[in-house]
């Protein structure tokens, strides 16, 4: 066999084309090989070398006289031609995923002083939980099927309240709930232990999200690592994917887009290995789109957006099959998140109408989300020089802060205010600053 040639990246316009994506989806390798030859200048002899195949076999495949069915051969084609794994229905290939810190130690930017083994413990060790110790004396430690249902119902209620008002006020309750559930887990019978660990994983993710929304990223990472360990123990692949996508979002806020992309890819691969769940996959592809946009990879971002919409179309009529934590991802959220991905990519004219439409359709009770999305609408308008509209939209976010306690949203509004500095003397900016002083006093 010839020595492998250096890898060549396929042209971005080829990877983004509908013809290419359709051929990959159908695993139509004769068509794929023809497109690679015509659009990328990679001829059959080079394909053979890159993919560890004989030239005669490549010729037979290209002519349609022979198919590729074995997964190891398809993987070699993916690796050799640098075809993203998801395009061929594979897991992300190793060369697609940037390296990330291991889950048993904090990322290098983490300021936590916790020892590595406390990141995966069954106990809730991060800060903010000590105040509930006295409450444990009031609990009898007895768990029944009905009390387990009540505990899980309370956990689901936290998510609804987070959506309405932000997570800041929920943190003490969530941490206390987590501590109580972990205490029950130590003394319960085997009958309920698995359910309690699953519930503890959900509460740990909620605690991680609450601290993330408070911009306290070090503590958030600790809780998310705990949620990941607990969900891995339960072999709940969909929930593992959910934790990974939350970690991906936090990595973006931590200015670490390579980690964000790696975690989004791992989330997709983990969910893909579970049951067919297109609503979850749609959500995860948009998480990838966010990371690709932050990396300024326009073709990859648009490809992820397209796949998110394709998966959402597959999910129509099957929404109730999705886990409860994914059901918030409705069509309005799909539209607005598409707009945000495009805004992150710098495509403000395309992003603005999508975010505006998503806001129009959005459930009015999701006030934290509406405030966040109003900020993004203002951001796209400012990018286009529409100062009046931008200040009006940011004013909507300010109004919502009267009922939303989210340091993360407040940080976005402050960032928007900083971007108004060149227009400090403009009337809309002066009026906006006055409203900010009233809200942030």
NUTI-576136 format. One record per residue (C-alpha): x, y, z. Coordinates in steps of 0.02 Angstrom, whole numbers, plus 32768, in hexadecimal, padded with zeros to 4 digits. Each point is the difference from the previous one (the first is absolute). Layout:
! NUTI-576136
XYZ ...
//
This chain:
! NUTI-576136
800080008000 804180AE7FD5 8034807A8085 7F6E806D8036 7FFB80AE7FB5 7FE48099806D 7F4980228024 7FA980807F95 7F6C8061803F 7F697FF87F8D 7FC680AA7FC0 7F8580588071 7F84801F7F73 7FFE7F467FD9 7FDE7FD080B5 7F748080800A 7FAB7FD07F5B 7F587FA78004 803C7F847F7B 80947FCB806B 7F9C7FF480A0 7F7A7F977FAB 80827F8A7FB6 80517FEA80AB 7F597FE58056 7FD87F737F84 80B47FC08006 8002800D7F43 80BB7FE37FEE 800580017F41 7FB780B08007 807180318092 809B7FC77FA3 7FCB805E7F63 7FE280A08063 80A87FED8057 80557FF07F57 7FA580917FAC 7FF3807B8091 809D7FD88065 80777FBD7F7C 801C7F5D805E 800C7F767F7F 7FDD7F468018 80B77FD1801A 800C8084808A 7F5C7FC4804C 80467F508007 809D803B8059 7FA58070807B 7F7C7F7D802B 806F7F648005 7FA57FB27F6C 80417FB47F5F 7FEE806B7F63 7F997F777FAD 7F857FFF8090 7FEF80BD7FFA 7FE17FF37F45 7F797F7C8019 7FAB806A8086 8009809D7F94 7FB27FA07F6F 7F747FBE806E 80347F4A7FEC 802C7FEA80B7 7FBA804980A1 804B802E80A8 7FA47FAB808E 807F7FDA8088 800580888083 80BD7FF9800F 801380277F47 7F83808F800A 806180448094 80A17FF77F9A 7FAD80647F76 7FC38080807E 80AE800F804C 805F7FFA7F5C 7F9880837FA6 7FDB8065809E 7F447FEB7FEF 7FB1803180A7 7FC07F618052 7F508041801D 7FEA80187F43 80147F447FE9 7F9A7FD18098 809B7FDC8068 8039804380A7 807280967FF7 80AA7FC77FC7 809780198073 804A80867F8F 7F5F8066800E 8000800F80BC 807E80738056 80517FBA809B 7FAD803380A4 80317FF180B6 7FCD7F5C8050 7F6080018064 80577FD180A2 805C80A6800E 7FCC80B47FE5 8031805B7F60 809C8069800D 7F9A80A08011 7FA47FBC8098 8029805580A3 7FB57F79806F 80737FBD8086 7FA07F5C800F 80657F617FF0 7FDD7FA07F5F 7FA57F718057 7F7E80788048 7FC780257F50 7FB07F557FEC 7FC47FDA80AE 7F507FC98029 7FFD808A8081 7FD480B57FD9 80A380518031 800380A97FA8 7FE080A2805B 7F5A8040803D 7FB47F64804E 8030800880B7 7F6680628035 7F8D7F6B7FE3 80547F8B807D 7F84802A808A 7F717FD37F8D 803B7F4D7FF3 7FD47FE580B5 7F4A80207FCF 80017F7A7F78 7FDE7F4D8030 806B7FBC7F71 7F747F8B7FC9 7FE37FF47F44 7F667FBA7FAA 7FC57FFB7F4C 7F8A80928020 8084806B8056 80767FDE7F6E 7F7B80407F87 7FEC809C806C 80BB801E8003 800D7FF07F43 7F6980717FE7 80548085806A 809E7FF27F96 7F9C801A7F60 7FAC8096804F 80AB8050801A 801A80017F45 7F5A80587FE1 802980838083 80AE80177FB8 7FB480217F55 7F8A8080804B 806E80608078 80B47FC57FF1 80617F8B8070 804E8076807F 7F777FEF8082 7FF57F437FE2 80B37FD3802C 7FE67FE580BB 7F667F947FE3 80527F987F78 809F7FE38064 7F9B7FD2809A 7F957F897F98 809D7FB07FB9 804B7FE980AD 7F617FB0803F 7FF47F887F6D 80B67FCC8012 7FE47FE080BA 7F697F937FD7 80697FA47F80 80777FC18085 7F7C7FAE806A 7F7C7FC77F84 7FDF7F517FC2 803F7FC47F58 7F4F80157FBD 800E80BD7FFF 80BB801D7FF7 8007800D7F42 7F6F807A7FFB 804E806C8086 80A780057FA5 7FA680337F61 7FA58089805F 80A380388050 804D800F7F53 7F7280717FC8 800E806B809C 80BD800C7FED 7FE9803D7F4D 7F7E807C803D 8079803E8084 8088800F7F7C 7F8A80617F90 7FCC8073808F 80B5802B8028 802480157F46 7F6E807A7FF1 804E805C8094 80A6800B7F9F 80547F988088 80537F8A7F87 80797FA58072 7F747FC38074 7F937FD97F69 80877F8F7FB8 80097F9E80A2 7F467FDD8002 7FFE7FD57F46 808F7F86801A 7F9B7FB0808B 7F677FF57F8E 806A7FB07F78 80457F7B8076 7F547FD68045 7FB17FF47F54 808F7F947FBE 7FE37F8C8094 7F4A7FF27FCB 802E7FE07F49 7F8180837FCB 804E80347F5B 7F8180877FD8 8018805380A8 80BD7FF27FEF 7FED805D7F5B 7F988083805A 8088801E8081 808580097F79 7F9E80827F9D 7FEE8069809E 80BB7FF4801A 801780347F4A 7F9B809E801B 8064802A809B 80A37FE67FA1 7FC680857F84 7FE3807B808D 80AB7FD18043 804A80377F58 80327F4E7FD3 7FAC7FDB7F58 806C7F677FDB 7FC37FAE80A0 7F4F80377FD7 800A7FAC7F56 804D7F618046 7F7A7FF18086 7F7480217F81 80457F787F8E 800E7F878091 7F4D80288032 7FC37FD77F50 80607F5D7FF8 7FC17FCC80AB 7F4A80267FD3 80117FAD7F56 80337F5E8056 7F5F80018065 7F4E7FF57FBE 7FCF80647F66 7FD380A9804A 7FFE80887F79 7FC6808D8072 80997FE7806E 80707FF57F67 7FB980A27FBC 8029805980A2 80B07FB68001 802580337F4C 7FD580B3802B 80787FF68093 80857FCD7F82 7FCC80917F90 8020807A808F 80B07FBC8018 802680007F45 7FC480B47FF6 80728032808E 808F7FAF7F9F 7FCA80637F64 7FEA7F5F7F9D 7F7080377F91 7FEA7F5F7F98 80027F91809B 7F888074805B 7F8580017F6F 800E7F437FEE 7FD77FE980B8 7F6B80787FF0 7FBF7FA07F69 800D7F5B805E 7FA8804B8097 7F6D80307F92 7FFF7F567FAA 7FFB7FA880A8 7F768073803E 7F977FD57F67 80167F48802E 7FC7802680B2 7F59804E7FCE 7F727FA18051 807A7FA38072 8023808B807C 7FB37FA28092 807B7F717FE3 808E80748031 8042800A80B3 7FAB80898064 809F80688003 8000800C7F41 7F4A80317FE7 802380B98018 80567FF67F56 7F6B802E7F94 7FF880517F55 800F80AF8048 80A07FCC805A 80427FAF7F60 7FE480A27FA1 804880748082 80997F92801F 801F7FF97F44 7FFF80BD8002 807880068093 807A7F8A7FA9 7FFD806F7F66 8016809A806E 80997FB18052 80417FE07F50 7FEB80B87FD5 7F6E7FE97F88 7F9280838054 7F8A80237F6C 7FCF7F477FF8 7FFC7FED80BD 7F8F8094802C 7F5C7FC57FB1 80177F518047 801B803E80B2 7F6E80797FEF 7F8F7F747FC1 80397F8B808A 7FD980868081 7F55801C7FB3 7FD57F47800D 80537FE180A8 7F9D7FCA8097 7FE4809D8068 80227FA580A3 80B67FE07FD0 803680AA803B 80B97FDE8019 800B7FBA7F50 7FA280957FBA 807780798055 80957FA17FBB 7FB87FFC7F51 7FD280B98006 80B780248024 80337F9C7F66 7F81805B7F96 804880A6803D 80AF7FC07FD9 7FD67FD57F4A 7FAC80A97FEA 8097805B8046 80717F9F7F89 7F99804A7F72 800880B18044 7F478006802F 801E805D80A2 7F4A802B8027 7FC37F4D7FE7 80937FB8805F 7FE0806D8099 7F467FD97FFA 80227F447FFC 8080800D808C 7F7B8062805F 7F8D7F687FF4 80887F988053 801280848088 7F457FFE8021 80047F438013 808B800D8080 7F7D80448077 7FBF7F4C8010 809E7F9E7FD0 80957FE58072 808A7FC87F8A 80B180468013 80287FB57F56 7F7A80697FAA 803780998062 80B37FE47FC5 7FC37FFC7F4C 7FA480A58019 809B8050804B 80657FC17F6B 7F80804D7F8A 800D80A4805F 80BD7FFF7FE9 7FE97FED7F45 7F97809E7FFF 809680698038 802380487F51 7F4C80407FFC 7FFD804680B1 7FB480A77FCB 7F747FB67F96 7F5180198046 7FD07F468000 809F7FD68060 7FE380878081 7F4F7FBF801C 803F7F4D800D 808380308080 7F7B8052806A 7F9A7F607FFE 809B7F9C802D 801F806C8098 7F4E7FE1803B 80117F437FEC 80B37FEA803F 7FF6807B8090 
//
